Amino acid sequence: MKNSKLVITVAASALMAADVVIGATGEATGAPAAPAASAGAAKLATLSRDEVRQLLAKIEMSVRPEPQMGAMCYKMARSPSRAEYVCPTCGERTLYTDRAAGLVERELATCQRLFRELPRHDTMDLDESAFCRKCRPQAAEPELTLIIRYDDGTTSAVRGVSSEDLRLLGAALSGKLTETTSNEGEEPLKDKLPRLRELLGIKE
C-alpha cells in the first residue's frame, strides 16, 4: 500500500513539473498566437492609369532614337508538326498540328516568359484559355488576351497579343525609349505608339 502511494505521488509530481516546464518555455519564447484566417481574398494589384499616361507622353515628346540593326544571319529551327497544349486551369490536353503546333511550341512559351518578366505583371493577366478546347470550345483559333487592371476600377483587354507586343510593353513599362527585338536589334518606341496605346488601353 505504501508503495502504491509512493508511485502516485511521484507521478503527480512529474506531471506538475512538466506543466511548469511547458509554461516556462512558452513564456520565454514569447511565441505569438497563430493569426486568424483572413475574412476575404487579398485585393488584386492595379496599375496607375495616370503613370501610364505619363510614360506614353514621355515617349511621344522624346527625340526619336535611331534604330539599330540586329543579327541578320541565323538558322531557322524546323517547326514541329505536332504539339500538345496542357491547360494550366483545368489540366485538359489539346493537340495541335501544322502551323498551330509551332505557335504552341515556340510563340506561346516565349510569350509566357516575356509576361513573367514584365514590370508590374502582377497587375495583369495573360489569358491563354483560347488554347484549351475544354475551356474555350467556341474559340475559332488559339490566341492570347492581355488583361490589365487599373486603379480607377476599369479593365483593359486586348486579344491577339504576340511576343512582339510583350517586348514592346516591357520596354515602355521599364521607362525605355527603344525596344530590343527578337534578333537583338533596337527600335524606337515612338514608331510603335499606336499599338502601345492599344495594348495599354489608353486613348490619345
N, C-alpha and C positions, 0 to 999 in steps of 0.2 A: 504493500500500500504506500509506504514511504517512497519507494522507487517510482511509483506511478505519479505521485505528487511532484516529485523532482523533475520528471520528464515534462510534465505540463508547464511547470514554472519556467524551465529552460526554453521551451518552445515559445511561450508568451513573451519572454524577454527578447528572443531573437526577432520576433515579428515587430516588436516595438522599436528595436534598433534599426530594422530595415526601414520603417516609416521615417525615422529621424534622418537616415542617410538620403532617402529619396527626396525628402523635403529640403534638405540642405543643398542637394545637387541642383534642384530646380531654382532655388533662390540664388545660388552662386552664379549660374549661367545666365540668369535673367532672360531666359528664352521667352519671347512674346507668344501670345496665343495665335493660332492659325487664323489668318484673315478670313472674314466671311466672304462667300462667293458673291461676285458682282451681280446686281439685280438685272442688268441689261447688257447687251453687247456693246463693245467699245465703239466709239464714234469713228466713222471712216474718215481718213485723211482727205483733205481737199487742196486744190491748187488755187492760188490767188489770181483772180482774173485781172486785177489792176497790174500786178507784177508781170503777167504775160503780155499785157498791152505795152508796158514799158520796154520789155525785151524786143518786141516787134518794132517799136518806134526807133529803138537804138539801131537795129539792122537797117531800117528804111533810111535813116538820116546819115548813116555812115558812108564813108568813101568806099566805093566798090573795090574789094581786093582783086588782084589779078589771079585768075585760075592757074593752077599748077597741074601739068600733065602727069598722069600716073603711068604705071607699067603697061606696056602695050603687048609684049610677047609673053604669053603663058599658055600652058597646055590645058585645054578644057577637059574636065573629067567626064567620063561617059555617064549619061543619065541612066538611072536604074529603070528597069521595065516594070517592076512591082515594088510597092511599099505598103506597109501596114501601119495604120494610124491607131494608136491606143488612146481613147478619150480619158483625160485626167479627171473628169467629173463622174462618169458612170462606169468606166472601165471597158466599155464596148470596143471591139476591134473592127476597123473598117479598112477593106483592101482597096488600094488604088493602083491603076496601071497606066502605062504610057506617059503622057505629059504630066498628068496629075501626080504620078509617082515621084517625079523629080521635084515637084512642088512640096510634097510632104517630106521627102528625104533631105532636101537641102534648104529650100527657102523658109519653110516653117521652122526648122531648127535654128537658122540664122536669126529669124525674127524673134524667137523666144529668147535667144542670148542677148540680142540688142535691147529688147524690152527690159530685161533684168538689169542692164547697165544704164538705163535712162535715169537722169536726175529726177527725183520725186516720183518715181514709178509707183510709190505707194498710194498716190492719188489717182491712179489709173488702173484699168483692166484691159488685158488683151484677150478678147473673146474669140476662141477658136472652135466654138460649138458647131459651126457650119461644116467642119471636117468630120463630124460624127453623124453617121446615118441614123443612130438611135435618138440623139438629142435634137437634131435638126433634119428630119427626113425630107422636109419640103425644100431644103436648100438646093438651088439649081447647080451650084458649083462651090467647092471649098474656098473660103476666103476668111481673112481676119478682120475683126472690128475693134477699133481703138475707142475706149470709153474713158473720158476724163471727167472727174467730179470737181466742180468749182465751189468756192467759198460762198457764193451768192445763192447756193441751192440748186443751180442748174447743172445739167449734164450734157456733154458733147459726145456724140457717137459718129464715127466715120468708118464706113465699110470699105473693103478692098485695100487694106493697108499692106504695104510691102516693106522689105528690108531697107530699101532706099528711103522710104518715108521715115522709118525709125532712126536712120543715121541723121537725116535732116533734123528731126525733132530733138535728138540727143545733142547735136551741136548747138541748136538755138537755146535749149534749156541750160546749157553749160556756159552761156554768155559769149559764145564764139561768133565770129563773122564769116567763117568758112566751115564747110563740112568735109570730112575725109571720105572719099569714095571707096568703093569695094576694091579698086586697084591702086589704092594709096595715093590718089590724086587729091587736089584741093579745089573746091568750087565755092564761089561766093554765095552766101545765103540770100543776098539781096535779089539774086536772079530767081530764087525759089519762094519768094514771099507769098504769092497767091496760094500755093499748095500748103505752105506752112500755116497760113491763116486758116485754111480749110481743116487741117489736122487738129489745130487748137480750138476750132470753133469760135474764132474771133473775126468779126466783120471789120472791114476797113473803116 
